[in-house]
Amino acid sequence: MKRAMEYRQLGEGGPEVSAICLGTMTFGQQNTEAEAHAQLDHAFERGVNFFDTAEMYPVPARAETSGATERFVGSWLARQPRDKVILATKVAGPSRNLDWIRGGPPALDRANIRAAVEGSLRRLRTEYIDLYQLHWPARNQPMFGQWQYDPSRERESTPIRAQLEALAELVEEGKVRRIGLSNEHPWGVMEFVRLAEAHGLPRVVSTQNAYSLINRVFEYGLQEVCHRERVGLLAYSPLAFGHLSGKYLADPAASGRITLFENFGQRYAKPGVVPASEAYQALARSRGMTPTELALGFVYSRSFALSTIIGATSLAQLEQNLAAWDCVPDAELLQAIDEVHLRFTNPAP
């Protein structure tokens, strides 16, 4: 049965965003500008009004392609009714291996955040960004497949209040409408909320974190925090870099980011990923579904997911992802999913 696209409010008094968001990190690496525009057009026609990008895209990040994704999105945006498109992008956090982005970037301080916003506005050909996100925290915390906090790795970082103050200036100037986080943990979300309320600064409206059948870590602390503090989840990697589509089970050498790019997707190189993926594939087949339908239908059904970020390298893949919106799991299937989850708990945190 066909379901109409749903729209949810992005923060108090914010715009209505589609429950599916199109991610763009393949644009400029695996997809040409024409292919990118075709994907954006197709998603827009299907009711998707929410699009996510980042200054460091495409991935894998390289100096030669840096900024290409935002440029491709910008050339598409230039011919759209701007008020009908909700656009999200991100500032890259501190890093030692992205020297072509603001020389590091060394910090999420005022100068770096402002420079990042100005660069994104130029590439996106727009006067404002609907949702501006901190791509990853400035402070020490486990990220991108790391699963343990290590106090010995503490480093100097821009205080959260200073980050909020820098973002507040951009909100006041109208260059940024709302702010969000990405790859955050419970302490970080709470601290951003606490400091915003204490000092009259902009409140974060969302956090973009990985969430899928094989990574439900969000439920183990962040779900309560985000519910109580009214911070929406933008769920990324719902197909776990293609593992939950079943394609790597059928052919470990199948074309995709995992096989195309060396040392890519370490989060999914853990020993429990394959048996968990096999179990979910078997469950999907037993219900007459494809693995993609099961994986995406599950994430789409989560009440705490403000929007689910999908990505594709072809229109056929994009259409499969959009069609999975109609695959609503019933109570029996959700129970079966939980039974698999308890056997293979978060193999790719």
N, C-alpha and C positions, 0 to 999 in steps of 0.2 A: 504493500500500500504506500502510495506516494505521500510524503509529509512535506508540508510547507516549511520553508526555512524559518527558524526562530531567531528572535533578536533580544538581546539582554543589555541592560544599562551598564555603561562603563563608568562606574563611580557615581556618587550622588550628583544628580543634575546633569550627568554626562550623556553622550549620544548613545543611541541604540546600535549595538554591533552584532553582526551575524554570529550564530553559534559555531560556525566554521570560519576560520581565518586562513587565508592563503599565505604560506611561508614562501620566501623567495630566494633562499640561499644557494640555489643551483644556478640562478640567473647570472650569466657572465663567465661561468666555468663549464657546466654541463648543458646549459641552454643559451642559444643565441638571443639577440634582442627581439627578433621576429617571433621566436618560440615563446619567449617571456611574455610578449604582448598577447599572443594567442591564448596563453594560460590565463592571464589577467582578464582578458575579454570573456572567456568562457566562464570563469568563476563569477564575474560580475553579473553576467546574464543569468546565472543560476541562483542569484540572490545573495552572494557573498559580497559584503561591503567593507570588510575588514582585511587589511593587508599588512604583513609584518616583514620588516627588513632590518638592516644594521649597517653601520658605516664600515665594518670589517668584511662584509660579504663581497663576493662569494666565498664559499669554503670548498676545499681547504684554503685558508688565507694565504695569499701570495702578493708580493709587491706589484707584479705585472697586472693583476686583475683587481686590485683593491679599489673599491668604490664603484665597480661596474654594476653591481646589483642595484644600488640606489639610482644610478644613471638610467638604467633600463626602466625601472619603475617610474622615474621622473618623466621620461619621454612618453610613457603611457599616460601618466597622470595629467600631462599638459593638455590632453584632448578629452578629459573627463569633467563632468560637473563636480568641482572640488568639494562642495558641501555634501555630496552623496557618497564620498569615499572617506573611510576612517583609516588613517595611515599611522602605523607604528614603526618606530625605528629605535636604534640603541647606540649608546656611546660605549666604546670598548674600554674595559677596565685596565688596570696596570698589567703590563706584560713585558717579558724580556725577549720575546721572539716576534714582535710586530713592530720592528724599528721603522717601517715605512709609514706608520700611523702616528703622527705627532711625536716622532722620535722615541717611541716606546710602547704605548704611552706611559709616562711615569706615574701618573696619579689621576684621581677623579677630583681634582681641585677646580677652582673657578675658571682659571685660564683654559684648562684642557676641556672642560665641559662646554664652555662657550665656543671654543674653536671647533669642537666636534659638531655642535648644533649648526653653526654657520656653514660648515662643509656639507652637512646633510641637506640643509635647506637649498644650497646651490645645486647639488646633484639631483635632488628630488623636484626642483623647479616649483617650489611652493613657498608661501610666506609663513606657514605654520605647520607644526607637527601635532597631530591629535594626541598621540601617546608617546612620550619619550622615556625610554627605559635605560637603566644602568645594566649593561650586558652581563657583568659579573661583579661581585663585590670587590672593593679595594682592599679590604682586610683579609687576613689569613682565614681560610675556611676550606673544607674539602669541596672540590668541584669536578665536574666532567668525568665522573666515574670513580673518583677518590671517595672512599666511604668512611674514613676515620679522621676525626679532628686531631691535628698534631700541634700542640702548643709550642714545640721547639721551632716551628716554622714562622713564628710571629715576625712581623715586619712593620715598618712605618707605613701609615696610610692616612689619607685625608679623613678627618673625623666626619661622621655621618651628618652632624649638624651643618658643617661647612658644605657638604655636598647638597643638602637641602636648601641652604641659603643661595648657592649658585643656581640651582634649578628654579628657585623662587623668582630670581631676577628675570629669567627667561619667560616664566609664566606671566609676570607683570608686564613684560614687553610684548606679549602676544605671540611670541615665537613658538611656544610650547603650550598646549592646552591642558594636558594632564601628565602625571608622571607615574612610572611604574618601576618594578624591580625585575630581576631575572636571576635564575640560579641561586635563589636565596634560601636561607634556613630560618627556623622559627625565631631565633634571637634577633636576626637582622630585621625581619618584618616588624617585630615588636618595637625595636629601637627606632626604626624610621617613623612608625606611628606615634610613639611616645614623644619623640623630639618635635615632630610636626605639631602635635597638640600643645606641647609646652611652650612653643615659641611662635605660634601663629604662622607656620610654614605650610606649603602644599602637602597634602596627604597623599600617599601612594594609593593607587586604585587597583593595582594588579601586581602579580608576580608571575613571570614566565618560567616554568620549571618543567623538566622532563616528567612525563606520566604515561604509563602504558601497562599492559598486562604483566610485563616483566619488571616494571619499576613503579610500585605503588607507595614509594617512600613518602610522598606527599601526605598520605593518610595518617602517618605516624607522628603527627605533631603540628605540621603546617595546616592541615585541614581545620583543626579547631581554632588556631590562631586566625586564619583567614576568614572563617565564618564569624567569629566574634568581632573582628576588627573590620569587617566588610571590605576585604581585599579579594578580588577575583583571581582564580587560577586561569592562566593561558597555558594550556597543556601542549607541550611540544614533544616531538618524536613519538607519537602514538603508535607508530608501526616499528619503533625501535630500529631505525635505519634499515628497514626492509626485512628484518629477521621475522617479524610477525606476519609478513605477507606469505611466508612459506617458500619464497624463491630460493633462499640459500639452503633450505633443506632438500629441495629438488635438485639443486645444482650449486655446490659450494663456490664455484667459479662464476656464478651469474653476474652480469654486469650491474654495478651499483657502486656507491661511494666506498663500501667496505672493500671491494676488490679493485676498484680503480685507483685508489689513493693509499699509499703506504702508511702504515701506522695510524690509520684513521678509524675512529670508532672504538677506542680501547674500552669504553664503558661496556661494550657488548662482546668483548673477547674473554669473558669469564666462563668458567666451566659449566655453570648451571643454565646458560642461555639456550643451548641446543636442546637438552631434554625438556625444558619448560616450553620452548617453541613447538616441539613435537607434540607435547600433551595438549596444547591449545589448538594445534592444527587438527588433532584427532577429535577434539571436542567440536570444533567447527564442522568437520565432515559429518559427524554423527547427527548434527542438526540441519544438514543440507545447506550449510553456509560455506563461503570461502573463508580462509584464515583472515583476509583483510576485512571482510564484513564483520567477523567476530571481534577483531581487535579494535576497529574504529567504532563499531556499534556500542561496545562497552564504554569507551572513553566519551563518546557523544552522550551517553546516558547519565553520566555522573552529574549530580545536581550542583556540585561545587565547581564544575568546569564552566567558567564564564564563556570561553571559546576554545576550540581545539584547533591547533595549527597543523595544517596538512601541507605536504610538499610533494612535488612530482617532477619528473623529467620529460613526460610526454602527456599529450591530451588524453590518451587512453587511460593512463594511470590516474590522472586528475579526475576523470569521470568516474572511475571505480571508487575513488575516495569520496567523491560527492554522493554517489549512489548509496554508499553505506549509511548515509543519514537515515535511510528508510529501514535499517535493520535494528529495530528496538528490542533489546533482550528482555525476555519475560523473567518472572521471579525464579522459575525452575532453572533457566540458563544462568542467571546470576549466581544461584547457589552452586551450580556446577563449576562456574568460574572460580568461586571462592574456594572450592575444594581443591582445584588445581593450584591455586595460589598458596594454600597452606602446605602443599607438597613441595612447591618450588617457590619459596618466598623471596621476592625481589632479587632475582639472580643478576640483575643489571642496575644496581643503585647508582 
